[in-house]
Amino acid sequence: MQQPLPGERAHEEMAPDFRERMLKEGLHTAPPIPSAVLILLYKKEGEWHIPFIRRVVDNRAHSGQVSLPGGRKEQRDYDLKATAMRETREEIGIPHEKIKVMGTLTPLYIPISNFLVTPYVGFHTGENLSFIPSPKEVSYIIEAPVTMLMDTTNKITYPVEKETIAPAFRIHNEVIWGATSMIINELIHLTRHKTV
């Protein structure tokens, strides 16, 4: 990944309108939790795609939302790259041996969960890609063409709660908003300027 990254500028374009207020309020006294996600690029029918997951509904902060494979760093993880690889294997069944990591995007703090997320970008290196979603964590997988994410007609304003809206991507009738859309928007900026 080439520097400098667009970072905050790209993030702000897709930030929910309540994000700044939450950052100012400071919801947590504990240090941010190191976390990582993986943007996995793979070819399908001659076109680049990225897999997203619809999380199962539970009592956690991002329950039921569309996200990238990832999660918090565990003691067994050597570093955040290992976290991203482990979570990708656990959640969608892709082993690290078939992923070539190209670099990272700008870390993003998520105030509601207190996660500090480092996004990794990688390519699937195998011939055939077969997802195995974790039934405990993943409701289903969404295969999003990169061209659809880059198409500005797929950018929408999404009502999150009462009187609260967020910029979002609509892909295959799925809505990608919040931290995930902010992370993806940075990749889109880089792709448009051909720095990936």
Stockholm file with secondary structure:
# STOCKHOLM 1.0

chainA/1-196         MQQPLPGERAHEEMAPDFRERMLKEGLHTAPPIPSAVLILLYKKEGEWHIPFIRRVVDNRAHSGQVSLPGGRKEQRDYDLKATAMRETREEIGIPHEKIKVMGTLTPLYIPISNFLVTPYVGFHTGENLSFIPSPKEVSYIIEAPVTMLMDTTNKITYPVEKETIAPAFRIHNEVIWGATSMIINELIHLTRHKTV
#=GR chainA/1-196 SS CCSSCCTHHHHHHTCCTTHHHHHHHTCCSSCCEEEEEEEEEEEETTEEEEEEEEECCSSSTTTTCEECSEEECCTTCSSHHHHHHHHHHHHHCCCGGGEEEEEECCCEEETTTTEEEEEEEEEECSSSCCCCCCTTTEEEEEEEEHHHHHCGGGEEEEEEETTEEEEEEEETTEEEETHHHHHHHHHHHHHHTTCC
#=GC SS_cons         CCSSCCTHHHHHHTCCTTHHHHHHHTCCSSCCEEEEEEEEEEEETTEEEEEEEEECCSSSTTTTCEECSEEECCTTCSSHHHHHHHHHHHHHCCCGGGEEEEEECCCEEETTTTEEEEEEEEEECSSSCCCCCCTTTEEEEEEEEHHHHHCGGGEEEEEEETTEEEEEEEETTEEEETHHHHHHHHHHHHHHTTCC
//
